[in-house]
Amino acid sequence: MEDSREAYLYWDHRRAELPIRKRAERKEAEHMAAQWKERLQAAERERHGPGPVEQLLDILGVRWRPDPRRVIAGLSLVAVILVVVVLALIAAIIVFWPELQPVIRTLLNNGGDGGGG
């Protein structure tokens, strides 16, 4: 496991240190770092057992393993969409406020009891 960690750290550091213009070398270092990271994770799983998420996915029969970058990107997209929807809702309330005021007053004055005489 320690060999895997050292190899992963070497290739990850090499990728980070190479100038951008050396695309082939950076790509090779990135590829090697990814391979060693997989080996390191497999060694850690073998030593410590699967984590809680992996155990849950195994119980459910799911063989897919989420990529943390994709999960973060997906959650970020959901957050952006949520903010846009909330802002659109606020804008709609501001624009249609004159039409909404009588409805809200009616609801509040009648206590929401249906308004019968």
C-alpha positions as CSV (number, residue, x, y, z in Angstrom):
1,M,0.0,0.0,0.0
2,E,2.8,2.4,0.8
3,D,4.4,1.8,-2.6
4,S,1.1,2.7,-4.2
5,R,0.9,5.9,-2.2
6,E,4.5,6.9,-3.1
7,A,3.9,6.2,-6.8
8,Y,0.7,8.1,-6.8
9,L,2.2,11.1,-5.1
10,Y,5.2,11.0,-7.5
11,W,3.0,11.0,-10.6
12,D,0.6,13.6,-9.2
13,H,3.5,15.9,-8.2
14,R,5.1,15.4,-11.6
15,R,1.9,16.3,-13.4
16,A,1.6,19.5,-11.3
17,E,5.2,20.5,-11.9
18,L,5.3,20.0,-15.6
19,P,4.7,23.1,-17.7
20,I,1.4,23.3,-19.6
21,R,3.3,23.3,-23.0
22,K,4.5,19.7,-22.3
23,R,1.1,18.2,-23.0
24,A,2.2,14.6,-23.7
25,E,4.2,14.4,-20.5
26,R,1.4,15.9,-18.5
27,K,-1.1,13.5,-20.0
28,E,1.2,10.5,-19.3
29,A,1.6,11.7,-15.7
30,E,-2.1,12.3,-15.3
31,H,-2.8,8.8,-16.6
32,M,-0.2,7.2,-14.4
33,A,-1.5,9.1,-11.3
34,A,-5.0,7.9,-12.0
35,Q,-3.8,4.3,-12.3
36,W,-1.8,4.5,-9.1
37,K,-4.7,6.2,-7.3
38,E,-7.0,3.3,-8.3
39,R,-4.4,0.8,-7.0
40,L,-4.1,2.8,-3.8
41,Q,-7.8,2.9,-3.3
42,A,-8.0,-0.9,-3.9
43,A,-5.3,-1.5,-1.4
44,E,-7.0,0.6,1.2
45,R,-10.3,-1.1,0.5
46,E,-8.6,-4.5,0.9
47,R,-6.9,-3.4,4.2
48,H,-9.8,-1.5,5.8
49,G,-12.8,-3.0,4.0
50,P,-15.4,-1.0,2.0
51,G,-16.7,2.3,3.2
52,P,-20.3,2.9,4.3
53,V,-21.3,4.2,0.8
54,E,-19.8,1.2,-0.9
55,Q,-21.5,-1.2,1.6
56,L,-24.8,0.4,0.9
57,L,-24.3,0.3,-2.9
58,D,-23.3,-3.4,-2.6
59,I,-26.4,-4.2,-0.5
60,L,-28.5,-2.5,-3.2
61,G,-26.7,-4.5,-5.9
62,V,-25.2,-1.3,-7.5
63,R,-21.8,-1.9,-9.1
64,W,-21.4,1.8,-10.2
65,R,-19.1,3.9,-8.1
66,P,-19.7,7.7,-8.1
67,D,-16.9,10.0,-9.3
68,P,-16.5,12.7,-6.6
69,R,-15.9,15.4,-9.2
70,R,-19.1,14.5,-11.0
71,V,-21.1,14.4,-7.8
72,I,-19.8,17.9,-6.9
73,A,-20.5,19.2,-10.4
74,G,-24.0,17.7,-10.2
75,L,-24.7,19.3,-6.8
76,S,-23.4,22.6,-8.0
77,L,-25.7,22.5,-11.0
78,V,-28.7,21.7,-8.8
79,A,-27.7,24.6,-6.5
80,V,-27.4,27.1,-9.4
81,I,-30.8,25.9,-10.8
82,L,-32.4,26.3,-7.3
83,V,-31.0,29.9,-7.0
84,V,-32.3,30.8,-10.4
85,V,-35.8,29.4,-9.6
86,V,-35.9,31.3,-6.3
87,L,-34.8,34.5,-8.0
88,A,-37.4,34.0,-10.7
89,L,-40.1,33.4,-8.0
90,I,-39.1,36.6,-6.2
91,A,-39.1,38.6,-9.4
92,A,-42.6,37.2,-10.2
93,I,-43.9,38.2,-6.8
94,I,-42.5,41.7,-7.2
95,V,-43.9,42.1,-10.7
96,F,-47.4,40.7,-9.8
97,W,-47.5,42.2,-6.3
98,P,-50.4,44.6,-7.2
99,E,-52.5,41.7,-8.4
100,L,-51.5,39.5,-5.4
101,Q,-52.3,42.0,-2.7
102,P,-56.1,41.7,-2.8
103,V,-55.9,37.9,-2.8
104,I,-53.5,37.9,0.2
105,R,-55.6,40.5,2.1
106,T,-58.7,38.4,1.5
107,L,-57.0,35.2,2.8
108,L,-55.7,37.0,5.9
109,N,-58.9,38.8,6.8
110,N,-61.1,35.8,6.5
111,G,-58.6,33.6,8.4
112,G,-58.7,31.1,5.6
113,D,-62.1,29.8,6.7
114,G,-63.7,29.9,3.2
115,G,-65.3,33.3,3.7
116,G,-69.0,32.2,4.0
117,G,-71.4,34.8,5.5
